[in-house]
Amino acid sequence: MARPMRKNSVLKLGGVGALAVLLLGGGLQLASAAENTGSSAAQTVNCPTVRDKLPAVPAAAAAGVERELANLDEEIARQNERLAKQAANPQGGANFINNAILGPLKSKRVAVLDRIEINFNRVGAQRPNLDSLAACGLNAPGVASALNSSVKAGNAATGGNNTTAAAQTVNCPTPQIPAVPAQAAANVQAELANLDKQIGEANARLAQQAANPQGGANFINNAILGPLKDKRQAALDRIEIAFNRVGAQRPNLDNFAACGLNGAGAGNAGAGAGAGNNGAGNNGAGNNGAGNNGAGNAGNARTVNCPTPQIPAVPAQAAANVQAELANLDKQIGEANARLAQQAANPQGGANFINNAILGPLKDKRQAALDRIEIAFNRVGAQRPNLDNFAACGLN
């Protein structure tokens, strides 16, 4: 009885050994397969770039177009991640990549390209046909996808004839505001910032008009200067009301509502001459006009003294973003002056309070806005200016 049992034991051990060999061999094969399907062996999507195929982008459409170009790049990154997973862990049949990755990607790109076209159409520019740029193929393993962030705008979009140097800018008078009561300072500064925002919007429309003329001889007067006058009148009325509400004599600012035009290329050098045109910007409401010689005098309040950024000619595609940031710079000055007015009326903190609580944060905010101006140039393939020296402000 003992001998048959021993034989069975030997057979069992032999079976275990054979199984171990099979498992070991299979494990080696699996390990080898894993090594061969890393991300370096993954294919990537090959989509046509769009930025370099676009016509000149109207300034008013630039922000929307940039947003959609970023969406295209983000979608490429998502699908490349899916391809890497597919390489590491294949699933589906021969048509899986076409059906589950490239097909849906094309549909998403069609939607994004439609939105880019609509951005042109909304501002009265000719709608481009981008349908041929929707379909994507595959790169060989290890080849990176081309992205819109890595290509420059086409020649038609970046040529010298499409910069704001060829566009007129609005020329608005600086509101002459008397000393502002401390209780009204915040409201007055908010409306001065509104004046700057209105000027920035009007200049963006003028840049668009220069790149893509429309309407007749009176288009600028009827569609830009007329509405701008109405908006300014409303803001100036609110400044007058701010005085009246706190029992101060209401100033008459009606004469400062109407704006004219600067010559082509004038007025876009910086926050004062660009967004503010020596009116509501750093040479107007911000530092030398209503902000520092007017609104800032109540209660012996000091006002911030910020340098005017010296900005080169702005590409048309970057004009809307640049004007928005110039308006932000003026808004920041208005907010800082409002805080200084409050500090004069109700002092707090020690000797370094203004530096630590007002000028320091203002410098950080200005640096961020100036960085965004630099990036606006860079995104459209223009040389990035260095505006770092214009971040720090002092006191008047």
C-alpha positions in Angstrom: 0.0 0.0 0.0 2.9 2.3 0.7 4.4 2.0 -2.8 1.3 3.2 -4.7 0.9 6.1 -2.4 4.5 7.1 -3.0 3.9 6.9 -6.8 0.9 9.2 -6.5 2.9 11.6 -4.5 5.6 11.7 -7.1 3.0 12.3 -9.8 1.5 15.1 -7.8 4.8 16.8 -7.3 5.6 16.4 -11.0 2.3 18.1 -11.8 3.0 21.0 -9.5 6.4 21.4 -11.1 5.0 21.5 -14.5 2.4 24.0 -13.5 5.0 26.1 -11.9 7.0 26.1 -15.1 3.9 27.1 -17.1 3.1 29.9 -14.7 6.7 31.1 -14.7 6.8 31.1 -18.4 3.5 32.9 -18.6 4.7 35.4 -16.0 7.8 36.2 -18.1 5.6 36.6 -21.2 3.3 39.0 -19.3 6.2 41.0 -18.0 7.7 41.2 -21.4 4.3 42.4 -22.8 4.0 45.0 -20.1 7.5 46.4 -20.9 6.6 46.6 -24.6 3.3 48.5 -24.1 4.5 51.5 -22.1 3.6 55.1 -23.0 6.6 55.2 -25.3 4.9 52.7 -27.6 1.6 54.5 -27.6 0.3 56.3 -30.6 -1.0 59.9 -30.4 -3.7 61.7 -32.3 -2.7 63.7 -35.3 -5.0 66.6 -35.7 -4.6 69.6 -38.0 -3.7 72.8 -36.2 -6.3 75.6 -36.4 -4.6 78.7 -35.2 -2.3 79.0 -38.2 -5.3 78.4 -40.6 -7.4 81.2 -39.3 -7.9 84.6 -41.0 -7.2 87.7 -39.1 -9.1 87.5 -35.8 -11.3 90.5 -35.0 -10.2 92.0 -31.6 -13.7 91.6 -30.3 -13.7 87.9 -31.1 -10.1 87.2 -29.8 -10.9 86.0 -26.3 -13.6 83.6 -27.5 -11.4 82.2 -30.2 -8.5 81.7 -27.8 -10.8 79.9 -25.4 -11.9 77.4 -28.1 -8.3 76.9 -29.3 -7.4 75.9 -25.8 -10.4 73.5 -25.8 -9.0 71.8 -28.9 -5.7 71.2 -27.2 -7.3 69.9 -24.0 -9.3 67.4 -26.0 -6.2 66.2 -27.8 -4.5 65.6 -24.4 -7.5 63.6 -23.2 -7.5 61.4 -26.2 -3.8 60.8 -26.0 -4.3 59.6 -22.5 -6.9 57.2 -23.7 -4.5 55.9 -26.4 -1.8 55.4 -23.8 -4.2 53.3 -21.7 -5.2 51.4 -24.9 -1.6 50.6 -25.6 -1.0 49.3 -22.1 -4.3 47.4 -21.9 -5.7 46.7 -25.4 -9.5 46.3 -25.6 -12.1 46.0 -28.3 -11.4 44.9 -31.9 -9.6 46.3 -34.8 -11.9 49.3 -35.1 -11.9 50.2 -31.4 -9.7 53.3 -31.8 -11.6 54.6 -34.8 -15.0 54.0 -33.1 -14.2 54.9 -29.5 -11.5 57.6 -29.9 -11.2 59.2 -33.3 -14.9 59.2 -34.1 -16.0 61.0 -30.9 -13.0 63.3 -31.2 -14.1 64.5 -34.6 -17.6 65.2 -33.3 -16.2 67.3 -30.4 -13.9 69.2 -32.8 -16.7 69.9 -35.1 -18.6 71.6 -32.2 -15.6 73.6 -31.1 -14.8 74.7 -34.7 -18.4 75.8 -35.1 -18.0 78.0 -32.0 -14.9 79.6 -33.4 -16.8 80.4 -36.6 -19.6 81.8 -34.6 -17.2 84.1 -32.7 -16.3 85.7 -36.1 -19.9 85.9 -37.2 -21.1 87.6 -33.9 -18.8 90.6 -34.4 -19.8 91.1 -38.0 -16.7 89.4 -39.6 -16.8 86.9 -42.4 -17.3 83.4 -41.0 -14.4 81.1 -41.9 -15.0 77.5 -43.0 -13.1 75.2 -40.7 -14.9 72.0 -41.5 -11.9 70.4 -43.1 -9.9 70.7 -39.8 -12.2 68.4 -37.7 -11.0 64.9 -38.6 -7.9 63.5 -36.9 -5.6 60.5 -37.7 -2.8 58.8 -35.7 0.9 59.6 -35.3 3.4 56.8 -35.1 4.2 55.6 -31.6 6.2 58.2 -29.7 5.5 61.1 -32.0 4.0 64.1 -30.1 0.7 65.7 -31.2 0.8 69.1 -32.8 -1.0 71.7 -30.6 -2.4 75.1 -31.3 -0.4 76.5 -28.4 2.8 75.6 -30.3 2.1 77.2 -33.6 1.9 80.9 -34.6 -1.0 82.6 -36.2 -1.1 82.7 -40.0 0.5 85.5 -41.9 -2.8 87.1 -42.6 -3.5 87.3 -38.9 -0.2 88.6 -37.7 0.8 91.0 -40.5 1.7 94.5 -39.7 -1.5 95.8 -41.3 -3.6 94.2 -38.6 -2.2 95.8 -35.5 -3.9 98.4 -33.4 -1.2 100.8 -34.6 -3.5 101.2 -37.6 -6.6 101.6 -35.5 -8.0 104.9 -34.1 -8.7 105.2 -30.4 -11.3 107.3 -28.6 -10.2 110.6 -27.1 -12.3 111.3 -24.0 -12.0 114.4 -21.8 -10.8 114.0 -18.3 -13.7 114.7 -15.8 -12.7 117.7 -13.6 -14.0 116.5 -10.2 -13.8 118.6 -7.1 -12.6 117.2 -3.8 -14.6 114.0 -3.1 -16.1 113.5 0.4 -14.6 110.4 2.0 -18.0 108.8 2.2 -18.5 109.1 -1.5 -14.9 108.1 -2.5 -15.6 104.4 -3.1 -18.6 105.1 -5.4 -16.7 107.8 -7.3 -13.8 105.5 -7.9 -16.1 102.7 -9.1 -17.6 105.0 -11.7 -14.2 106.2 -12.8 -13.3 102.5 -13.3 -16.5 102.2 -15.4 -15.4 105.1 -17.6 -12.1 103.3 -18.2 -13.9 100.0 -19.0 -16.1 101.8 -21.5 -13.1 103.4 -23.2 -11.4 100.0 -23.4 -14.5 98.4 -25.0 -14.8 101.3 -27.5 -11.1 100.9 -28.4 -11.6 97.2 -28.9 -14.5 97.9 -31.3 -12.3 100.4 -33.2 -9.6 97.8 -33.5 -12.1 95.4 -34.9 -13.4 98.1 -37.3 -9.9 98.7 -38.6 -9.3 95.0 -39.2 -12.7 94.5 -40.8 -14.4 97.7 -41.9 -18.2 97.7 -42.0 -21.0 100.3 -42.3 -20.8 103.6 -44.0 -19.1 106.9 -43.3 -21.1 107.5 -40.1 -20.7 104.0 -38.6 -18.1 105.0 -36.0 -20.2 107.9 -34.9 -23.4 106.0 -34.8 -22.3 102.6 -33.5 -19.3 103.5 -31.2 -19.0 107.2 -30.2 -22.8 107.7 -29.8 -23.4 104.7 -27.5 -20.1 105.6 -25.6 -21.4 109.1 -24.9 -24.6 107.7 -23.5 -22.7 105.2 -21.2 -20.4 108.0 -20.0 -23.3 110.3 -19.3 -24.8 107.6 -17.1 -21.5 107.0 -15.2 -21.0 110.8 -14.8 -24.5 111.2 -13.5 -23.8 108.5 -10.9 -20.7 110.4 -9.8 -22.8 113.5 -9.3 -25.4 111.5 -7.3 -22.6 110.1 -5.1 -21.8 113.7 -4.0 -25.5 114.6 -3.5 -26.2 111.6 -1.4 -23.7 112.6 1.3 -24.9 116.3 1.4 -22.0 117.7 -0.8 -22.6 120.1 -3.7 -23.4 118.2 -6.8 -20.9 118.9 -9.6 -21.9 119.4 -13.2 -20.0 116.9 -15.3 -22.2 116.9 -18.5 -19.5 118.5 -20.6 -17.2 115.4 -20.1 -19.6 112.8 -21.8 -18.8 113.3 -25.5 -15.6 111.7 -26.9 -13.7 112.2 -30.2 -11.1 110.2 -32.0 -7.3 110.1 -31.8 -5.3 109.5 -34.9 -4.5 106.0 -36.0 -2.0 104.5 -33.6 -2.4 107.2 -30.9 -3.6 106.4 -27.4 -2.6 102.8 -27.1 0.8 103.2 -25.4 -0.4 102.3 -21.9 -3.1 102.3 -19.3 -3.3 106.1 -19.3 -3.1 106.8 -23.0 -4.6 103.5 -24.0 -7.5 102.5 -21.8 -7.9 106.0 -20.4 -6.7 108.3 -23.2 -5.5 110.8 -20.6 -9.0 110.8 -19.3 -10.0 108.0 -17.0 -6.7 106.1 -17.0 -3.5 106.6 -15.1 -3.0 110.1 -16.5 -6.6 111.0 -15.8 -8.8 109.4 -13.2 -6.0 107.3 -12.0 -3.1 109.6 -11.1 -3.3 113.1 -12.5 -7.0 113.7 -12.9 -10.1 112.9 -10.9 -8.3 110.1 -9.0 -5.4 111.9 -7.5 -6.0 115.6 -7.8 -9.8 115.3 -7.3 -11.2 112.3 -5.6 -8.1 111.8 -3.5 -8.1 115.2 -1.7 -10.9 114.6 0.8 -9.7 114.3 4.3 -6.1 114.9 3.2 -6.1 111.5 1.6 -3.1 110.5 -0.4 -3.4 108.7 -3.8 -1.3 106.0 -5.5 1.2 107.1 -8.1 1.6 104.2 -10.6 3.8 104.3 -13.7 2.1 104.1 -17.1 3.1 100.8 -18.9 4.9 101.5 -22.1 3.3 98.9 -24.4 4.3 98.4 -28.1 1.8 98.3 -30.9 -0.8 95.7 -30.0 -1.7 92.9 -32.5 -5.3 93.1 -33.4 -5.9 89.5 -32.1 -4.6 90.6 -28.7 -6.3 94.0 -28.5 -9.4 92.9 -26.6 -7.4 91.1 -23.9 -4.9 94.0 -23.6 -7.6 96.6 -23.3 -9.3 94.4 -20.6 -6.1 94.3 -18.6 -5.5 98.0 -19.0 -9.0 98.5 -17.5 -8.1 96.2 -14.7 -5.0 98.3 -13.9 -7.2 101.4 -13.7 -9.7 99.6 -11.6 -7.0 98.5 -9.2 -5.8 102.1 -8.9 -9.4 103.2 -8.1 -9.7 100.5 -5.4 -6.4 101.5 -3.9 -7.4 105.2 -3.8 -10.7 104.3 -2.3 -8.8 102.5 0.5 -6.5 105.4 1.0 -9.5 107.7 1.3 -11.0 105.4 4.0 -7.6 105.3 5.7 -7.5 109.1 5.8 -11.0 109.3 7.2 -10.5 106.4 9.7 -6.8 105.7 10.3 -5.8 102.2 11.3 -2.6 100.1 11.7 0.9 101.4 12.2 3.4 103.3 10.2 3.7 100.5 7.6 0.0 99.9 7.2 -0.3 101.6 3.8 2.8 99.8 2.4 1.7 96.4 3.7 -2.0 96.6 3.2 -2.4 98.8 0.1 0.8 99.3 -1.9 2.1 95.7 -1.5 -1.1 94.0 -2.6 -1.5 96.6 -5.4 1.9 95.7 -6.8 1.0 92.0 -6.8 -2.3 92.7 -8.6 -0.6 94.9 -11.2 2.1 92.3 -11.8 -0.5 89.7 -12.5 -2.4 92.1 -15.0 0.9 93.0 -16.7 1.8 89.4 -17.0 -1.5 88.7 -18.7 -0.8 91.6 -21.1 2.6 90.0 -22.0 0.9 86.6 -22.5 -1.6 88.2 -24.8 1.2 89.2 -27.1 2.9 85.8 -26.8 -0.3 83.8 -27.6 -0.6 85.4 -31.1 3.1 85.0 -31.9 4.2 88.6 -31.2 7.3 89.5 -29.3 6.5 89.5 -25.6 7.2 92.8 -23.9 8.8 93.1 -20.5 6.5 95.1 -18.3 7.9 94.1 -14.9 9.2 97.6 -14.1 5.6 99.1 -14.2 4.2 97.0 -11.3 5.3 99.0 -8.2 3.5 102.2 -7.2 4.3 105.0 -4.9 2.2 107.7 -3.3 1.3 111.2 -4.4 
